[in-house]
Structure formats: C-alpha cells, structure tokens
Amino acid sequence: MSGKKGMKKYPAGIREEVVSRIRAGESQRALSQEYGISRWAIHCWLKESVLPKTRGRKPAKTLAEYKYENKRLKMENELL
C-alpha cells in the first residue's frame, strides 16, 4: 500500500521487523507508537501474504557461457 500519493514509504527492513514482532505477539498499537507508523499501515502490511520483493535482473551470461552454447548449437546443426 505504501507508495500511493500521500503515504510514506518505509524501508523493507522496518516493515519486516514490525510484522515479525507482531506475529511474535506484540501489539500493533505499541509498535505503532514506537516506530511512529500509523496503525493502518501496519494493518495493511499484515494483510499482505508476502512482503514485496525487490525487483532484480537475472545475472547476465558470461562470454564463456555464450561460447559454450554456440559451440553446442553448431554441433547439433551438423548432426541434423
């Protein structure tokens, strides 16, 4: 829910810590006051089944991997 107009965006580390502490038994109200986060924001974090993951790229293939694949494909073509 964070990221919408008018809402603060909290770091993933804080979100994970707050959610884990609530699931461990601490109250939403106490953590809301401790971190200065609205109870509604915490409520929304708890409703999310999994915390959002950061987007990332697949690691690029190395030149050696491309050469190996190219060699393998050329051999397959020769067999056909």
C-alpha positions, 0 to 999 in steps of 0.5 A: 500500500505504501507508495500511493500519493500521500503515504510514506514509504518505509524501508523493507527492513522496518516493515519486516521487523514490525510484522515479525514482532507482531506475529511474535505477539506484540501489539500493533498499537505499541509498535505503532507508537514506537516506530511512529507508523500509523496503525493502518499501515501496519494493518495493511502490511499484515494483510499482505501474504508476502512482503514485496520483493525487490525487483532484480535482473537475472545475472547476465551470461558470461562470454564463456557461457555464450561460447559454450552454447554456440559451440553446442548449437553448431554441433547439433546443426551438423548432426541434423 
